[in-house]
Amino acid sequence: MPDPIEDKLWARTRQAVHAEVARIAMELFLERGFEATTIDDIAAAAGISRRSFFRYFGTKEDIVLGDLAAQGERIRERLLARPDHEDAWTALLNALRDAPRPGRDEATTLKISKMLYGTPSLRARSIEKHLHWQELLTPEIRRRLGRAPGDEHDLRAAAIVACMLTCLDVACEAWTRSDGAEPLEELVMAAVTAVRQSTPDT
């Protein structure tokens, strides 16, 4: 019979090793470059075998972008908690703003962002993760628009979420190109305003 205490200890140990390997790998990525850093380099620096590496991560990209999946869940939780009187765009903006973010300083975040936008494989995986966000967020936006849960022929909800995520991506890229000179939140608002001015209010 499984021992709950041992299971908890094992889970904590696994989480600690996962976090430590991710920390070491990120340091190598930022020092040497993502593509120049191999899985063998990461395993050696972390003191684990290559086989052990794959117990924690499927790919190098997962180290950089693994938190994006969990971030989508956190945004969804914030979206569900927004008051019903908020329109779809406002609720999404507030959910994105309120969701907890990784506790990194701005300089490190900027370095990671430059690496992401400058590495094709990371860029592709980030788009894939945002498509997952769209699946998570669209049902609640559909509800706010007064549509039935199964009414997927109405494309408005999916279009609004897709536009919002594109605005976020465009703003993040502009923030990265400016070396963080312009506040990210202002860039997001500018992108959203540009889209909403060209479409009817929802």
DATA-V593921 format. One line per field, one symbol per residue. burial: # if it has 9 or more other C-alpha atoms within 8 Angstrom, else .. A space follows every 50 residues. Layout:
burial = ???
//
This chain:
burial = ......#..........#.###.###.###..##..#.#..###.#.#.# ..##..#...######.##.######.##..#....###.######..#. ........#########.#..##.##..##.###.##########.#... ......##.######.##.#######...#...#..##..##..##.... ..
//
